[in-house]
Amino acid sequence: MQRKLTPMRTRFKEYEDKRVEEAQRQKDSKGGSSNKTKMIREPFSFEDGIVCN
């Protein structure tokens, strides 16, 4: 039974490896910085009148 399944398992493994490689290429082409978010700073002040920017 295992010998009968070996060819299909090999094909499936090759297919999965190809998908992983394509995903890695897409990630690399984006520059890998897609996980970083830009921080927006808003001015605020305290009750005692100190203003921070």
PyMOL Python script that loads the backbone (N, CA, C, O; Angstrom):
from pymol import cmd

cmd.read_pdbstr("""\
ATOM      1  N   MET A   1       0.825  -1.197   0.000  1.00  0.00           N
ATOM      2  CA  MET A   1       0.000   0.000   0.000  1.00  0.00           C
ATOM      3  C   MET A   1       0.871   1.263   0.000  1.00  0.00           C
ATOM      4  O   MET A   1       0.597   2.202  -0.749  1.00  0.00           O
ATOM      5  N   GLN A   2       1.913   1.291   0.833  1.00  0.00           N
ATOM      6  CA  GLN A   2       2.776   2.472   0.884  1.00  0.00           C
ATOM      7  C   GLN A   2       3.478   2.707  -0.445  1.00  0.00           C
ATOM      8  O   GLN A   2       3.660   3.852  -0.860  1.00  0.00           O
ATOM      9  N   ARG A   3       3.875   1.621  -1.119  1.00  0.00           N
ATOM     10  CA  ARG A   3       4.538   1.769  -2.422  1.00  0.00           C
ATOM     11  C   ARG A   3       3.591   2.367  -3.459  1.00  0.00           C
ATOM     12  O   ARG A   3       4.027   3.095  -4.350  1.00  0.00           O
ATOM     13  N   LYS A   4       2.312   2.068  -3.349  1.00  0.00           N
ATOM     14  CA  LYS A   4       1.338   2.621  -4.282  1.00  0.00           C
ATOM     15  C   LYS A   4       1.144   4.119  -4.057  1.00  0.00           C
ATOM     16  O   LYS A   4       0.875   4.857  -5.005  1.00  0.00           O
ATOM     17  N   LEU A   5       1.275   4.569  -2.822  1.00  0.00           N
ATOM     18  CA  LEU A   5       1.045   5.976  -2.502  1.00  0.00           C
ATOM     19  C   LEU A   5       2.278   6.852  -2.703  1.00  0.00           C
ATOM     20  O   LEU A   5       2.150   8.074  -2.783  1.00  0.00           O
ATOM     21  N   THR A   6       3.443   6.271  -2.784  1.00  0.00           N
ATOM     22  CA  THR A   6       4.686   7.040  -2.874  1.00  0.00           C
ATOM     23  C   THR A   6       4.697   8.029  -4.046  1.00  0.00           C
ATOM     24  O   THR A   6       5.064   9.184  -3.830  1.00  0.00           O
ATOM     25  N   PRO A   7       4.318   7.648  -5.272  1.00  0.00           N
ATOM     26  CA  PRO A   7       4.364   8.636  -6.369  1.00  0.00           C
ATOM     27  C   PRO A   7       3.475   9.856  -6.115  1.00  0.00           C
ATOM     28  O   PRO A   7       3.880  10.982  -6.402  1.00  0.00           O
ATOM     29  N   MET A   8       2.289   9.647  -5.588  1.00  0.00           N
ATOM     30  CA  MET A   8       1.392  10.777  -5.337  1.00  0.00           C
ATOM     31  C   MET A   8       1.918  11.630  -4.194  1.00  0.00           C
ATOM     32  O   MET A   8       1.806  12.855  -4.240  1.00  0.00           O
ATOM     33  N   ARG A   9       2.476  11.020  -3.192  1.00  0.00           N
ATOM     34  CA  ARG A   9       3.070  11.786  -2.086  1.00  0.00           C
ATOM     35  C   ARG A   9       4.207  12.657  -2.596  1.00  0.00           C
ATOM     36  O   ARG A   9       4.360  13.804  -2.176  1.00  0.00           O
ATOM     37  N   THR A  10       5.003  12.103  -3.503  1.00  0.00           N
ATOM     38  CA  THR A  10       6.110  12.875  -4.076  1.00  0.00           C
ATOM     39  C   THR A  10       5.578  14.073  -4.853  1.00  0.00           C
ATOM     40  O   THR A  10       6.101  15.180  -4.721  1.00  0.00           O
ATOM     41  N   ARG A  11       4.558  13.864  -5.647  1.00  0.00           N
ATOM     42  CA  ARG A  11       3.953  14.978  -6.402  1.00  0.00           C
ATOM     43  C   ARG A  11       3.398  16.039  -5.460  1.00  0.00           C
ATOM     44  O   ARG A  11       3.580  17.237  -5.678  1.00  0.00           O
ATOM     45  N   PHE A  12       2.725  15.587  -4.422  1.00  0.00           N
ATOM     46  CA  PHE A  12       2.144  16.534  -3.467  1.00  0.00           C
ATOM     47  C   PHE A  12       3.236  17.338  -2.762  1.00  0.00           C
ATOM     48  O   PHE A  12       3.088  18.543  -2.559  1.00  0.00           O
ATOM     49  N   LYS A  13       4.329  16.674  -2.391  1.00  0.00           N
ATOM     50  CA  LYS A  13       5.435  17.376  -1.736  1.00  0.00           C
ATOM     51  C   LYS A  13       6.036  18.413  -2.673  1.00  0.00           C
ATOM     52  O   LYS A  13       6.330  19.529  -2.244  1.00  0.00           O
ATOM     53  N   GLU A  14       6.223  18.071  -3.934  1.00  0.00           N
ATOM     54  CA  GLU A  14       6.753  19.023  -4.909  1.00  0.00           C
ATOM     55  C   GLU A  14       5.814  20.218  -5.065  1.00  0.00           C
ATOM     56  O   GLU A  14       6.262  21.362  -5.151  1.00  0.00           O
ATOM     57  N   TYR A  15       4.513  19.944  -5.101  1.00  0.00           N
ATOM     58  CA  TYR A  15       3.520  21.017  -5.213  1.00  0.00           C
ATOM     59  C   TYR A  15       3.588  21.949  -4.002  1.00  0.00           C
ATOM     60  O   TYR A  15       3.566  23.170  -4.160  1.00  0.00           O
ATOM     61  N   GLU A  16       3.669  21.387  -2.804  1.00  0.00           N
ATOM     62  CA  GLU A  16       3.753  22.203  -1.586  1.00  0.00           C
ATOM     63  C   GLU A  16       5.050  23.016  -1.563  1.00  0.00           C
ATOM     64  O   GLU A  16       5.036  24.188  -1.189  1.00  0.00           O
ATOM     65  N   ASP A  17       6.155  22.411  -1.954  1.00  0.00           N
ATOM     66  CA  ASP A  17       7.436  23.127  -1.996  1.00  0.00           C
ATOM     67  C   ASP A  17       7.367  24.306  -2.964  1.00  0.00           C
ATOM     68  O   ASP A  17       7.897  25.381  -2.685  1.00  0.00           O
ATOM     69  N   LYS A  18       6.712  24.094  -4.098  1.00  0.00           N
ATOM     70  CA  LYS A  18       6.574  25.168  -5.085  1.00  0.00           C
ATOM     71  C   LYS A  18       5.751  26.327  -4.513  1.00  0.00           C
ATOM     72  O   LYS A  18       6.093  27.492  -4.716  1.00  0.00           O
ATOM     73  N   ARG A  19       4.681  26.010  -3.806  1.00  0.00           N
ATOM     74  CA  ARG A  19       3.853  27.056  -3.193  1.00  0.00           C
ATOM     75  C   ARG A  19       4.635  27.839  -2.148  1.00  0.00           C
ATOM     76  O   ARG A  19       4.493  29.058  -2.057  1.00  0.00           O
ATOM     77  N   VAL A  20       5.455  27.156  -1.362  1.00  0.00           N
ATOM     78  CA  VAL A  20       6.263  27.832  -0.345  1.00  0.00           C
ATOM     79  C   VAL A  20       7.273  28.766  -1.002  1.00  0.00           C
ATOM     80  O   VAL A  20       7.467  29.895  -0.552  1.00  0.00           O
ATOM     81  N   GLU A  21       7.913  28.293  -2.067  1.00  0.00           N
ATOM     82  CA  GLU A  21       8.885  29.130  -2.780  1.00  0.00           C
ATOM     83  C   GLU A  21       8.226  30.375  -3.362  1.00  0.00           C
ATOM     84  O   GLU A  21       8.791  31.466  -3.286  1.00  0.00           O
ATOM     85  N   GLU A  22       7.036  30.223  -3.943  1.00  0.00           N
ATOM     86  CA  GLU A  22       6.322  31.371  -4.511  1.00  0.00           C
ATOM     87  C   GLU A  22       5.939  32.376  -3.427  1.00  0.00           C
ATOM     88  O   GLU A  22       6.040  33.585  -3.635  1.00  0.00           O
ATOM     89  N   ALA A  23       5.506  31.886  -2.287  1.00  0.00           N
ATOM     90  CA  ALA A  23       5.153  32.778  -1.180  1.00  0.00           C
ATOM     91  C   ALA A  23       6.385  33.520  -0.691  1.00  0.00           C
ATOM     92  O   ALA A  23       6.307  34.706  -0.371  1.00  0.00           O
ATOM     93  N   GLN A  24       7.523  32.836  -0.629  1.00  0.00           N
ATOM     94  CA  GLN A  24       8.765  33.479  -0.198  1.00  0.00           C
ATOM     95  C   GLN A  24       9.188  34.549  -1.193  1.00  0.00           C
ATOM     96  O   GLN A  24       9.637  35.625  -0.797  1.00  0.00           O
ATOM     97  N   ARG A  25       9.046  34.261  -2.494  1.00  0.00           N
ATOM     98  CA  ARG A  25       9.401  35.258  -3.508  1.00  0.00           C
ATOM     99  C   ARG A  25       8.521  36.491  -3.407  1.00  0.00           C
ATOM    100  O   ARG A  25       9.008  37.612  -3.550  1.00  0.00           O
ATOM    101  N   GLN A  26       7.239  36.300  -3.164  1.00  0.00           N
ATOM    102  CA  GLN A  26       6.331  37.434  -3.018  1.00  0.00           C
ATOM    103  C   GLN A  26       6.703  38.258  -1.798  1.00  0.00           C
ATOM    104  O   GLN A  26       6.673  39.487  -1.847  1.00  0.00           O
ATOM    105  N   LYS A  27       7.048  37.609  -0.726  1.00  0.00           N
ATOM    106  CA  LYS A  27       7.444  38.316   0.491  1.00  0.00           C
ATOM    107  C   LYS A  27       8.725  39.117   0.246  1.00  0.00           C
ATOM    108  O   LYS A  27       8.835  40.266   0.673  1.00  0.00           O
ATOM    109  N   ASP A  28       9.697  38.499  -0.450  1.00  0.00           N
ATOM    110  CA  ASP A  28      10.958  39.181  -0.741  1.00  0.00           C
ATOM    111  C   ASP A  28      10.754  40.355  -1.689  1.00  0.00           C
ATOM    112  O   ASP A  28      11.430  41.375  -1.554  1.00  0.00           O
ATOM    113  N   SER A  29       9.844  40.235  -2.640  1.00  0.00           N
ATOM    114  CA  SER A  29       9.630  41.310  -3.597  1.00  0.00           C
ATOM    115  C   SER A  29       8.976  42.523  -2.945  1.00  0.00           C
ATOM    116  O   SER A  29       9.110  43.641  -3.442  1.00  0.00           O
ATOM    117  N   LYS A  30       8.271  42.311  -1.843  1.00  0.00           N
ATOM    118  CA  LYS A  30       7.659  43.418  -1.117  1.00  0.00           C
ATOM    119  C   LYS A  30       8.676  44.149  -0.254  1.00  0.00           C
ATOM    120  O   LYS A  30       8.377  45.219   0.275  1.00  0.00           O
ATOM    121  N   GLY A  31       9.849  43.601  -0.105  1.00  0.00           N
ATOM    122  CA  GLY A  31      10.880  44.248   0.690  1.00  0.00           C
ATOM    123  C   GLY A  31      10.888  43.795   2.130  1.00  0.00           C
ATOM    124  O   GLY A  31      11.762  44.209   2.891  1.00  0.00           O
ATOM    125  N   GLY A  32       9.965  42.976   2.525  1.00  0.00           N
ATOM    126  CA  GLY A  32       9.943  42.456   3.878  1.00  0.00           C
ATOM    127  C   GLY A  32       9.536  43.466   4.923  1.00  0.00           C
ATOM    128  O   GLY A  32       9.522  43.142   6.111  1.00  0.00           O
ATOM    129  N   SER A  33       9.202  44.686   4.521  1.00  0.00           N
ATOM    130  CA  SER A  33       8.846  45.713   5.490  1.00  0.00           C
ATOM    131  C   SER A  33       7.339  45.864   5.637  1.00  0.00           C
ATOM    132  O   SER A  33       6.867  46.832   6.233  1.00  0.00           O
ATOM    133  N   SER A  34       6.588  44.924   5.102  1.00  0.00           N
ATOM    134  CA  SER A  34       5.128  45.036   5.168  1.00  0.00           C
ATOM    135  C   SER A  34       4.599  44.867   6.592  1.00  0.00           C
ATOM    136  O   SER A  34       3.474  45.270   6.886  1.00  0.00           O
ATOM    137  N   ASN A  35       5.404  44.274   7.477  1.00  0.00           N
ATOM    138  CA  ASN A  35       4.972  44.072   8.854  1.00  0.00           C
ATOM    139  C   ASN A  35       5.093  45.334   9.696  1.00  0.00           C
ATOM    140  O   ASN A  35       4.474  45.436  10.755  1.00  0.00           O
ATOM    141  N   LYS A  36       5.884  46.293   9.234  1.00  0.00           N
ATOM    142  CA  LYS A  36       6.088  47.522   9.994  1.00  0.00           C
ATOM    143  C   LYS A  36       4.955  48.501   9.713  1.00  0.00           C
ATOM    144  O   LYS A  36       4.532  48.666   8.569  1.00  0.00           O
ATOM    145  N   THR A  37       4.476  49.141  10.758  1.00  0.00           N
ATOM    146  CA  THR A  37       3.452  50.156  10.580  1.00  0.00           C
ATOM    147  C   THR A  37       4.043  51.511  10.931  1.00  0.00           C
ATOM    148  O   THR A  37       4.898  51.615  11.810  1.00  0.00           O
ATOM    149  N   LYS A  38       3.591  52.528  10.253  1.00  0.00           N
ATOM    150  CA  LYS A  38       4.090  53.873  10.496  1.00  0.00           C
ATOM    151  C   LYS A  38       3.388  54.441  11.718  1.00  0.00           C
ATOM    152  O   LYS A  38       2.161  54.415  11.813  1.00  0.00           O
ATOM    153  N   MET A  39       4.174  54.951  12.642  1.00  0.00           N
ATOM    154  CA  MET A  39       3.619  55.509  13.861  1.00  0.00           C
ATOM    155  C   MET A  39       3.301  56.985  13.647  1.00  0.00           C
ATOM    156  O   MET A  39       4.129  57.744  13.143  1.00  0.00           O
ATOM    157  N   ILE A  40       2.120  57.371  14.027  1.00  0.00           N
ATOM    158  CA  ILE A  40       1.696  58.769  13.919  1.00  0.00           C
ATOM    159  C   ILE A  40       1.724  59.365  15.322  1.00  0.00           C
ATOM    160  O   ILE A  40       1.104  58.832  16.242  1.00  0.00           O
ATOM    161  N   ARG A  41       2.435  60.455  15.479  1.00  0.00           N
ATOM    162  CA  ARG A  41       2.515  61.116  16.782  1.00  0.00           C
ATOM    163  C   ARG A  41       1.552  62.283  16.822  1.00  0.00           C
ATOM    164  O   ARG A  41       1.516  63.111  15.911  1.00  0.00           O
ATOM    165  N   GLU A  42       0.783  62.337  17.871  1.00  0.00           N
ATOM    166  CA  GLU A  42      -0.172  63.414  18.081  1.00  0.00           C
ATOM    167  C   GLU A  42       0.301  64.274  19.255  1.00  0.00           C
ATOM    168  O   GLU A  42       0.725  63.739  20.279  1.00  0.00           O
ATOM    169  N   PRO A  43       0.234  65.610  19.115  1.00  0.00           N
ATOM    170  CA  PRO A  43       0.611  66.456  20.245  1.00  0.00           C
ATOM    171  C   PRO A  43      -0.404  66.293  21.381  1.00  0.00           C
ATOM    172  O   PRO A  43      -1.594  66.088  21.143  1.00  0.00           O
ATOM    173  N   PHE A  44       0.088  66.388  22.613  1.00  0.00           N
ATOM    174  CA  PHE A  44      -0.798  66.293  23.769  1.00  0.00           C
ATOM    175  C   PHE A  44      -0.257  67.182  24.875  1.00  0.00           C
ATOM    176  O   PHE A  44       0.897  67.607  24.825  1.00  0.00           O
ATOM    177  N   SER A  45      -1.070  67.459  25.856  1.00  0.00           N
ATOM    178  CA  SER A  45      -0.627  68.305  26.962  1.00  0.00           C
ATOM    179  C   SER A  45      -1.104  67.712  28.287  1.00  0.00           C
ATOM    180  O   SER A  45      -2.052  66.928  28.340  1.00  0.00           O
ATOM    181  N   PHE A  46      -0.402  68.122  29.366  1.00  0.00           N
ATOM    182  CA  PHE A  46      -0.750  67.682  30.706  1.00  0.00           C
ATOM    183  C   PHE A  46      -1.550  68.771  31.414  1.00  0.00           C
ATOM    184  O   PHE A  46      -1.601  69.912  30.957  1.00  0.00           O
ATOM    185  N   GLU A  47      -2.167  68.411  32.525  1.00  0.00           N
ATOM    186  CA  GLU A  47      -3.000  69.361  33.270  1.00  0.00           C
ATOM    187  C   GLU A  47      -2.195  70.556  33.764  1.00  0.00           C
ATOM    188  O   GLU A  47      -2.740  71.657  33.844  1.00  0.00           O
ATOM    189  N   ASP A  48      -0.911  70.379  34.100  1.00  0.00           N
ATOM    190  CA  ASP A  48      -0.131  71.474  34.639  1.00  0.00           C
ATOM    191  C   ASP A  48       0.438  72.400  33.548  1.00  0.00           C
ATOM    192  O   ASP A  48       1.224  73.296  33.857  1.00  0.00           O
ATOM    193  N   GLY A  49       0.055  72.196  32.290  1.00  0.00           N
ATOM    194  CA  GLY A  49       0.410  73.127  31.244  1.00  0.00           C
ATOM    195  C   GLY A  49       1.640  72.757  30.432  1.00  0.00           C
ATOM    196  O   GLY A  49       2.004  73.503  29.523  1.00  0.00           O
ATOM    197  N   ILE A  50       2.289  71.651  30.714  1.00  0.00           N
ATOM    198  CA  ILE A  50       3.444  71.246  29.919  1.00  0.00           C
ATOM    199  C   ILE A  50       2.951  70.630  28.623  1.00  0.00           C
ATOM    200  O   ILE A  50       2.128  69.715  28.638  1.00  0.00           O
ATOM    201  N   VAL A  51       3.453  71.129  27.498  1.00  0.00           N
ATOM    202  CA  VAL A  51       3.028  70.656  26.195  1.00  0.00           C
ATOM    203  C   VAL A  51       4.128  69.761  25.624  1.00  0.00           C
ATOM    204  O   VAL A  51       5.293  70.154  25.578  1.00  0.00           O
ATOM    205  N   CYS A  52       3.764  68.592  25.202  1.00  0.00           N
ATOM    206  CA  CYS A  52       4.719  67.664  24.594  1.00  0.00           C
ATOM    207  C   CYS A  52       4.345  67.435  23.145  1.00  0.00           C
ATOM    208  O   CYS A  52       3.169  67.280  22.816  1.00  0.00           O
ATOM    209  N   ASN A  53       5.337  67.416  22.287  1.00  0.00           N
ATOM    210  CA  ASN A  53       5.086  67.162  20.853  1.00  0.00           C
ATOM    211  C   ASN A  53       5.698  65.858  20.447  1.00  0.00           C
ATOM    212  O   ASN A  53       5.598  65.465  19.284  1.00  0.00           O
TER     213      ASN A  53
END
""", "prot")
cmd.dss("prot")
cmd.show_as("cartoon", "prot")
cmd.util.cbc("prot")
cmd.orient("prot")
